[in-house]
């Protein structure tokens, strides 16, 4: 499971680094998200369209994301990286 998570995050980073909009990257990542992450990613995309941050949505899905994952995403959102 850890390897699939790492692959998913790597794919997201690659898509966004290449200029793909965050919403599109999350939509594409949803297709390959493992287990409990898939419904969370679906919700993440919908909530982001409403103006919520990815970090906010991830924090609401504690069953799918660890506190570390949430903090890393929130730090990236804050720093713009």
HELIX and SHEET records of a PDB file:
HELIX    1   1 UNK A    2  UNK A   17  1                                  16    
HELIX    2   2 UNK A   22  UNK A   30  1                                   9    
HELIX    3   3 UNK A   37  UNK A   49  1                                  13    
HELIX    4   4 UNK A   54  UNK A   60  1                                   7    
HELIX    5   5 UNK A   67  UNK A   79  1                                  13    
END                                                                             
